[in-house]
Amino acid sequence: MKPQNHSMPCYTGSAVILAGGQGRRIGCDKKELVLAGEKIIDRLIRLLSAHFDEIIVSTNTAFERTGIICVEDTLGAGPLAGIYSALQCAASEYLYVTACDMPFISCAYIDQLAGCIATRSYDVAAARRPGGFIEPFNAFYRKTTLPLIREQLLRGEYKMGALLYKLEVCTLDLPNEREFFNINYQTDLSQAEELVHGHCNDN
């Protein structure tokens, strides 16, 4: 998995969009969230399809898009269960993970993460905040993490942090808050509209 010029597809690999959340705080299925006239999940599929040759959507409700692989949770619940199911079916050794409420991911940062795992086989490549917190999304996970994820899910432990601190993680400094912005409330969606109008470049 070697980084390439941004004018061309960056990777031949797999990416998953986690879309299993019910969106109770925002009051709707997050797959239906619309930003700047486009569903966020479609925005993410469009962006990722230009840089990955396999796109997976992890969801337990109906979702169909041409060329997209949909998987349901096979064990446990929550984001960790979605990653587990997606890793099981992913064609590549590493799986890039994002969520359907994170509209501002960028190819430039994905490229930096891929650089970590191109030189050494880490379990995970992710961002670390100044206080030490490792961001579980906008990250790469290796298939070799499957047994440990399975053990944790079987114990009913669904917190991502409990997994990450057991793995060998290549961490980068958090590039900026915008790339990790996620939408949980209507106020977040309004803020995202302001951000997208102020920054038109998806890359």
N, C-alpha and C positions, 0 to 999 in steps of 0.2 A: 504494500500500500504506500505508494510514493506520491508526495505532493507534486502537482503539476502547475503549469501556467493557468491563471484564473480565466483566461479567454477560452479554455478548453475544459471538458469535464475533469474535475479534480481527482476523482477516484473511480476505480472499479470495485465496488463494495456495496454494503447493505446499510440502510438507514431505517429507523422506526420512528413513527410519530405515535406517542402514547395518547390515546383518546378515549380512555375508559371512564374518566370522571363524570359524575352526574351533574356537576355544576350547580349544586344546591345554593351556594353563596351568590351566584350571579343570576340564578333563576332559570337556567336553560341548559340543554345539552351543549357542552363546549364545542362539539363538532359543528354547531350551527352559528358560532360567533362570526360576525361580519366586521371587517375592518377595511375602510376606504373602498367600500362597494364590493369586496371579495371575501368569501369565507376564509378565515385564517387557515383552516386545514388545507384548503385548495392553494392558498398562497405558499404554504410550506411544501406541499407536493410539487408545485411548479418550481420552486427554488431547488429542492433536493434532487428532483429528477434530472436537473441539468448537471449534477455532480456525482450522483450515485446511480448504479445500474439496477439496483433493487430497492424498491420502496415498500415498506411494511407499515400497515396501520393496525395498532393494537386496540381493539374495541370489543365490547360485549353486546353492542347494539348494532342494528342494521347500518351498513355502509358499503357502498359500491362505487368504484372508480376504475375505469379501464386501465389495465396494466398494474394495478395496485394489489398487493397481497394483504388480505385481512386475517388476523389471528385473534382468537379469544383466549382468555385466561384458562390455563389448564391446571393450575395449582395456586391456591392462595388468592389474594386480592391486592389491589392497589398497584402503584407504578412498578414495584419490584416484580409482581406477578406478570405484568405486561412485558417487562424486559426479559423475563425467563422464557415466556412463550415465543417472543420474537427471536431470541438467541437460538432457540431450538430449531427454528425453520430458516434462519438466515443462511445464505449461501456462502458468505465470507467469514473469515476468521474473526474480524472485528465488526461490531455493530455500532453505528452512530445513533445516539438516543436523544430525541427532543420530545416536546409535548405540544399538543394542539392549541395551547393557550400562550405559546411563546412565539410571537410574530416576527421578532427582530434578529433571528439567528443570521450569521454571515458566513460566506464561503471563506473569507480571509481568516477567520478564527478557526473554522473547521480545519483549514490547511495547517495552521499552527499545531493543533492537536494531533493531526495525522503525522506531523514531523516527529512527535514524541515516540510514537509506536513504529515508525519506519526504521528507527535505529536500534530499538530494543523492545523485546516482547513484554511490555508491561501488561498488567491485568486491565487497567483502566487508564485513560487519559482524560483529565478534567481540570476545571479551574478551582483555585483555592483562594478564598477571601483572606484579607489581612489578619483576621482573627483565627484563621486555621480551618474554617468551615469549608468542606469540599462540596462543590456544586454537583448534584447527581445527574442533572440534565445538561444538554449541550455538551455531551461527553461520549467517548468511545468505550465500549466494553468488549472484552475478549471472550470467546466461546468457552475457554477453560474455566471461567467463573461459574459455569452452570452448576457443578456439583455443590459448591458452597451456597449459591442462591437457593438451590433446592432444599438443602439442609435447613436454611434459615426459614424458608416458607413453611416447611413441615413442622417447625417449632412454633409457627404462628407469629413470627417476628417479621413485620413488614416495613420497618423503618430502613430507608436507604443508608443512613449514616452507619447503622450497625454493620452493614456489609462493607462499605467503603474502607473503614478503618482496619479491616482484616486483609485487605488486598494490597498488592504492589501498585501504587498509583503514581503516574507521571503527572505532576501538577504544574500548571501555568498560572501566573498572576491573573486575576480577574481583569479582562480587557476593558470592559466598561459595564455599567449597570444595564444599559439599553439592551445588550444581547441576552441578558438574563431576565428581562422584564416579562412578567407573566400576568395573565388577566384572571382575577378571581371575583371582582366586583364591577358594577357598572361604572364606578369612578375610574377604575383601571382602564376600562374600554375607552372612556372619554379621553384619558391621558394618552392612550395609544394612538387615538385619532390625531391628537395634537403632535405627537412624535412623528407619525408617518407623513404628515404634511410638512413638517420641518426638515425631514430627512427622506428624500425620495429614492435614495439608492439602496436596493435590497442587498447588495453585495458587500 
